């Protein structure tokens, strides 16, 4: 599932390919993925205009037109965007296709159709209306705020990290990585963490997310110390050479090393 690093990479990709180009035509291929907006409204907001900037909040991508309207994309479990010219390069599960005046296209592909397409006039208000927490890599999300979140929830720390109402952007995969790097068991109760553990977790969250973005969200390019590329296969922890185990936390799968993340 695309999480904060993946969507940041999508944002950078759109910035480098699809900005400042006139949109000649917009095709909605899956109307059931529109939320609180009609296909006609999408076409009216985009056709004849151009994207001038991009932004991200958590797992949402925002593309701003010069008329101040923002196209909003959420990627569900399988979504991505691609910019192409050759029609044979169009992705197989295209849900939104934008044709630019230069002959290129921007496609939003979402195989399982668990994503979303909509519009907003204000990304900040959109995040507020969706009850999204602070973005995990943006100003305002600091150690004090993080500590307040964890000290005031009774859930397991993995569940707290994944709760988009608390922190926007962290999902199942990166919560595992952050907890592994911090040496904290996924089932540890959030409110039982001490100040040193919370600080370690906060620092690792920032470090892991930035490292993933630097690696273009490609697990094959992640640091060797990351658990993520070793969740499958022989499941060997590169830190202690012990076995990586799988458990359930809050109904979600969690991979961890019982030696490096001993449950207290």
Secondary structure, 3 states (H helix, E strand, C coil): CCCHHHHHHHHHHHHHHCCCCEEEEEEECCHHHECCCCHHHHHHHHCCCEEEEEEEECCEEEEEECCCCEEEEECCCCCEEEEECCHHHCCCCEEEEEEECCCCEEEEECCCCCCEEEEECCHHHHHHHCCCCEECCCCCCCHHHHHHHHHCCCCEHHHHHHCCCCEECCCHHHHHHHHHHHCCCCCCEHHHCCHHHHHHHHHHHHHHHHHHHHCCCCHHHCCCCCCHHHCCCCCECCCCCCEEEEEEECCEEEEEECCCCCCC
